[in-house]
Amino acid sequence: MPRADLDKRPGEVAAMFDELAGRYDLLNDLLSAGQVRLWRRVVARAVGARPGERILDLAAGTGTSTVTFATTGAECVACDFSIGMLRAGIKRVRADVNGPQPAFVGGDALKLPFADGVFDAVTISFGLRNVADTERALAELLRVTRPGGKLVICEFSQLTIKPLRVLYERYLARALPAVARRVSRNPAAYDYLAESIVDWPGQAELGRKLHAAGWSGVEWRNLTGGIVAVHVGRRPV
């Protein structure tokens, strides 16, 4: 299968994630040197799921983060356009999770299969940059969020220490794909990953996109020196 380019053709991107599904969580842990666990904890605190709330976890993959939200008693939905990821998540959850379990739903970020204003909070981690139309996806997330509801985005961003950016981009271009070739059955997906990170807008620009899509009170927090940023916004009442 050819590597998806930065046009983000949905069929190719979904197919890549389908192939990665079985080892996706393990590879994320390895390639982030365990930092992904910290990032997930920060997202969980930002979402602040409470009993009885409805939470949408978009681009949820295997539902690792969604399961964490569900332990609070919230009604959670793991939504992804990679059916392979969702199947891996369902299998894992059924085998390993004894408590509340999320629903797994196939769906496209550009046309979500949910009614208007049904979620108290919506979140997407490391998936927004894979969407073909960022602005349209942000508008769809706004549509399905209730007035006053929350948006939490966790995404790769720009290092705040400029001298380190060159070293980081070299890691993305050389080291990350090299490691992926040793441990992944689809290393081309990590070539795409590296390119998509470098091409993605920085913290302030993404904040402006959120405002333009209709979100208010937008703030962000840098994690791991800005390698990752968590943006939070609200749907106006």
Secondary structure, 3 states (H helix, E strand, C coil): CCCCCCCCCHHHHHHHHHHHHHHHHHHHHHHCCCHHHHHHHHHHHHHCCCCCCEEEEECCCCCHHHHHHHCCCCEEEEEECCHHHHHHHHHHHHHHCCCCCCEEEECECCECCCCCCCEEEEEEECCHHHCCCHHHHHHHHHHHEEEEEEEEEEEECCCCCHHHHHHHHHHHHHHHHHHHHHHCCCCHHHHHHHHHHHHCCCHHHHHHHHHHHCCEEEEEEEEHHHCEEEEEEECCC
